[in-house]
Amino acid sequence: MSMKNKVLVLLGPTASGKTALAVGLAKLLDGEIVSADSRQIYRGMDIGTGKDLIEYGVVPYHLIDQHDIGDIYSVAHFQKEAIDSIQDIISRGKFPIVCGGTGLYLESLIQQYQFSRVPDFLEEPLTYEFDFQVFGLNPTLEIRRKRISIRLKQRLAAGLLDEVRGLLAQGVSAESLTWMGLEYKWTLNYLAGDIARERFEQGLEVAIHQFAKRQMTFFRKIEKGGVAITWIPDALDFQGKSDFVLKNL
């Protein structure tokens, strides 16, 4: 299959540097980024989900801020929207880069999930023919832990608590926010006075570490299930990682 239908997929656990690398590659490949993140799809959840929109600069991105919190959204919705975005990018002669850490979303797209019944927003099952090439980032446990700790402190300093207060003030239900997990669930517990500040920060950090571990377990599972993942050597610096992907693309 020619480069014409090629789609670069960049996956990895939280805080592995996916966005920065995807943006760097998009600039080199005249690409656009399709986010595979189950929470960045929602408007208003910026700090807690680490959208880092400034990081994209001039690079166009898709499937971020597409829906309101509380909208019905499933793996099937993601698959359809991701395919539409990829086709749109290719039709304009640009290069699609799918970047994210939501394993189920990535698997549904790469493995061409067919659902037991056609989702009610579709007339017929989706068919598509892309040549997915999957690269993975997997920092060592020590580096991953350090990055997660730094990033949590940055998010708290950037106003995570105010973001959650603001969403509640806008009428977003606590239930909807709890369902968004991790940062939102813990922050709500803290704001409700259920846990002390120290317990909040320490507990949330542990929960994020556990989440990253679950992400890696899922990536290994889809790898065993037939998704070929080229793991980018973690010892390489940013430039080296970028060169590695370009050389193996």
LINSUL-V273815 format. One line per field, one symbol per residue. ss: DSSP state (A for helix, B for strand, O for the rest). burial: 1 if it has 24 or more other C-alpha atoms within 12 Angstrom, else 0. A space follows every 10 residues. Layout:
BEGIN
ss: ???
burial: ???
END
This chain:
BEGIN
ss: OOAAABBBBB BBOOOOOAAA AAAAAAAAAO BBBBBBOOOO OBOOOOOOOO OOAAAAOOOO BBOOOOBOOO OOOOAAAAAA AAAAAAAAAA AOOOBBBBBB OOAAAAAAAA OOOOOOOOOO OOOOOOOOOO BBBBBBBOOO AAAAAAAAAA AAAAAAAOOA AAAAAAAAAO OOOAAAAAAO OAAAAAAAAA AOOOOOAAAA AAAAAAAAAA AAAAAAAAAA AAAAOOOOBB BBOOOOOAAA AAAAAAAAO
burial: 0000111111 1111111111 1111110010 1111111111 1111111111 1110010011 1111110010 0001111111 1110111011 0001111111 1111111111 1110000000 0000010001 1111111110 0001101110 1100110001 1011101100 0101011001 1111111111 0000000001 1011101110 1110110111 0110001011 1101000100 110110001
END
